Structures are given as C-alpha cells and as structure tokens.
C-alpha cells in the first residue's frame, strides 16, 4: 500500500483481496497493527466486521494472525459467529492450521460472546457446506438456500435437492 509516498506491506484475507480495486486505485482499509519480537506486521480489512472478527479470533490463546487470516479467508464473520455459537469445532478444523485443540479453544473462549444462532442455522450451514463441496461458490450456495425461504421442516437431503434444482 502506498500511503502518501510511504510503502507498507499489509496482509489481508482472501475475502478482502478479492474485493480490492485494480492497481493504482484508491481503497480504504481498516488496519490492525501486530507487534512481534521481529518487528511490526500490518493486517488490512475492508469491513469493520472482518477487523472485529480478526481481533476476537486472535485474542484466543494459540490463535495467531496467520490462523485468523485463514479463518477469515474461508468464512465471513457471520459464519464464524454461527459456527462458534453452535459449538461446531469440526467446521473450524477444515481450515489449514486449525487443529482440534485450537478449534476447541476458539469455541470455549468465544462461545459466550457469539450471538445466538438463527433457527435452523446448523442445517443451513450443513447444506451450504455440501453445496460448496459439490462445486458451487459459497455465495451461490448461500443465495440458493436463501431463495428457498424457511427450512425448519425440511431435511438436509430435501434442502440439497431443492437448491440444486434452481437455476443460477
């Protein structure tokens, strides 16, 4: 990043890098400064929600900035909150660098702070993950499931059939 003639290197999650404008364009990032023995690292985020989620995640013992970026590269802040609220450590373990111990630590420390999950959110999260594994992007899967409306009375199989039957 060039800031009034001074160059800075920022690390960003994939969610942020995908939304950045072309080289030379102007962008506003929220920056988290991380001090280490080796120096200073800067982490940039387009959304305040991503920055807050990053800071919450890295407040957990054993979760450093790299793991925080990996989590935010895979899930958006709302998804992370839902996973934590439902205690689904196995979902967190799908992220590189997050093993059973780290996933459990995240759940234990942050579960009390996470907002309550929406009705049926665990079923929707499972359906979304299944659709992603079948080749849809996370956004496409989420949109298809959202178009279905309330899913309290549907099984996972029924949800998947209905979502896959929709046209893009």
C-alpha positions as CSV (number, residue, x, y, z in Angstrom):
1,X,0.0,0.0,0.0
2,X,1.3,3.5,-0.9
3,X,0.3,5.9,1.8
4,X,1.4,9.5,0.9
5,X,4.7,8.2,-0.6
6,X,5.5,5.6,2.0
7,X,5.0,1.9,1.1
8,X,3.5,-0.5,3.6
9,X,3.1,-4.2,3.2
10,X,-0.3,-5.4,4.5
11,X,-1.6,-9.0,4.8
12,X,-5.2,-9.4,4.0
13,X,-7.7,-12.3,4.0
14,X,-8.8,-13.7,0.6
15,X,-12.2,-12.1,1.1
16,X,-10.6,-8.6,1.1
17,X,-8.1,-9.2,-1.7
18,X,-10.9,-10.4,-4.0
19,X,-12.8,-7.1,-3.5
20,X,-9.8,-4.8,-3.9
21,X,-9.8,-2.4,-6.9
22,X,-7.1,-2.6,-9.7
23,X,-3.6,-1.5,-9.0
24,X,-3.4,2.3,-8.7
25,X,-6.9,2.6,-7.5
26,X,-7.8,4.1,-4.1
27,X,-9.0,2.0,-1.3
28,X,-9.7,2.4,2.4
29,X,-8.6,-0.4,4.7
30,X,-9.0,-0.8,8.4
31,X,-5.6,-1.8,9.8
32,X,-4.7,-4.0,12.7
33,X,-1.1,-3.5,13.9
34,X,0.5,-6.6,15.4
35,X,3.8,-6.1,17.3
36,X,6.2,-9.1,17.5
37,X,9.8,-9.5,18.6
38,X,10.8,-9.4,14.9
39,X,9.0,-6.2,14.1
40,X,5.6,-4.9,13.1
41,X,3.0,-6.7,10.9
42,X,0.0,-4.9,9.4
43,X,-3.3,-6.6,8.6
44,X,-5.8,-4.9,6.4
45,X,-9.6,-5.4,6.2
46,X,-12.3,-3.7,4.0
47,X,-15.1,-4.2,6.5
48,X,-15.2,-3.3,10.2
49,X,-16.8,-6.7,10.9
50,X,-13.8,-8.5,9.5
51,X,-11.4,-6.5,11.6
52,X,-13.5,-7.1,14.7
53,X,-13.7,-10.9,14.0
54,X,-9.9,-11.0,13.4
55,X,-9.2,-9.3,16.7
56,X,-11.7,-11.6,18.5
57,X,-10.1,-14.7,16.9
58,X,-6.5,-13.6,17.7
59,X,-7.5,-12.9,21.3
60,X,-7.8,-16.7,21.8
61,X,-4.6,-18.3,23.2
62,X,-2.8,-20.1,20.4
63,X,-4.5,-18.3,17.5
64,X,-2.1,-16.0,15.8
65,X,-2.6,-13.6,12.9
66,X,-2.0,-16.3,10.3
67,X,-4.7,-18.6,11.7
68,X,-7.0,-15.6,12.0
69,X,-6.5,-14.7,8.3
70,X,-7.0,-18.3,7.3
71,X,-10.3,-18.4,9.1
72,X,-11.5,-15.2,7.5
73,X,-10.4,-16.3,4.1
74,X,-12.7,-19.4,4.5
75,X,-15.6,-17.9,6.4
76,X,-17.2,-14.5,6.7
77,X,-17.7,-13.1,10.2
78,X,-21.3,-14.1,10.5
79,X,-20.5,-17.7,9.6
80,X,-17.7,-17.7,12.2
81,X,-20.2,-16.5,14.8
82,X,-22.7,-19.1,13.8
83,X,-20.1,-21.9,14.0
84,X,-18.9,-20.7,17.4
85,X,-22.5,-20.3,18.7
86,X,-23.4,-23.8,17.7
87,X,-20.1,-25.3,19.0
88,X,-19.2,-26.9,15.7
89,X,-15.4,-27.3,16.2
90,X,-15.3,-29.8,13.3
91,X,-16.1,-26.9,10.9
92,X,-13.2,-24.8,12.2
93,X,-10.9,-27.8,11.8
94,X,-11.4,-27.7,8.0
95,X,-9.2,-24.5,7.9
96,X,-5.5,-25.0,7.4
97,X,-3.6,-24.5,10.7
98,X,-6.6,-25.1,12.9
99,X,-6.4,-28.5,14.6
100,X,-8.7,-30.0,17.3
101,X,-7.1,-28.1,20.2
102,X,-7.2,-24.7,18.5
103,X,-10.8,-25.3,17.3
104,X,-11.8,-26.2,20.9
105,X,-10.1,-23.2,22.3
106,X,-11.9,-20.9,19.9
107,X,-15.2,-22.4,20.8
108,X,-14.6,-22.3,24.5
109,X,-13.4,-18.7,24.6
110,X,-15.7,-17.1,22.2
111,X,-18.9,-19.1,22.5
112,X,-20.2,-16.9,25.3
113,X,-19.7,-13.8,23.2
114,X,-21.2,-15.1,20.0
115,X,-24.7,-14.0,19.1
116,X,-27.4,-16.7,19.3
117,X,-27.7,-18.8,16.1
118,X,-30.7,-18.3,13.8
119,X,-33.4,-21.0,13.8
120,X,-32.2,-23.8,11.6
121,X,-28.7,-22.3,11.1
122,X,-26.9,-25.6,11.7
123,X,-29.0,-27.3,9.0
124,X,-28.4,-24.4,6.6
125,X,-24.6,-24.4,7.4
126,X,-24.5,-28.1,6.6
127,X,-26.4,-27.6,3.4
128,X,-24.2,-24.7,2.4
129,X,-21.0,-26.8,3.0
130,X,-22.4,-29.7,1.0
131,X,-23.3,-27.4,-1.9
132,X,-19.8,-25.9,-1.8
133,X,-18.2,-29.4,-1.9
134,X,-20.4,-30.1,-5.0
135,X,-18.7,-27.2,-6.8
136,X,-20.8,-24.1,-6.0
137,X,-19.2,-21.0,-4.6
138,X,-20.1,-20.1,-1.0
139,X,-22.0,-17.1,-2.3
140,X,-24.0,-19.2,-4.9
141,X,-24.8,-21.8,-2.2
142,X,-26.0,-19.1,0.3
143,X,-28.1,-17.4,-2.4
144,X,-29.8,-20.6,-3.4
145,X,-30.6,-21.6,0.2
146,X,-31.9,-18.1,0.9
147,X,-34.3,-18.2,-2.1
148,X,-35.8,-21.4,-0.6
149,X,-37.1,-19.5,2.4
150,X,-37.7,-21.1,5.9
151,X,-36.3,-24.6,6.1
152,X,-37.3,-25.8,9.5
153,X,-39.5,-28.6,8.2
154,X,-37.0,-29.9,5.6
155,X,-34.3,-32.5,5.8
156,X,-30.8,-31.9,4.6
157,X,-31.5,-34.1,1.6
158,X,-34.6,-32.2,0.7
159,X,-32.8,-28.8,1.1
160,X,-30.0,-30.0,-1.2
161,X,-32.4,-31.3,-3.9
162,X,-34.3,-28.0,-3.9
163,X,-31.2,-25.9,-4.0
164,X,-29.6,-27.9,-6.8
165,X,-32.8,-27.8,-8.8
166,X,-32.6,-24.0,-9.0
167,X,-31.1,-22.2,-12.0
168,X,-28.1,-20.0,-11.3
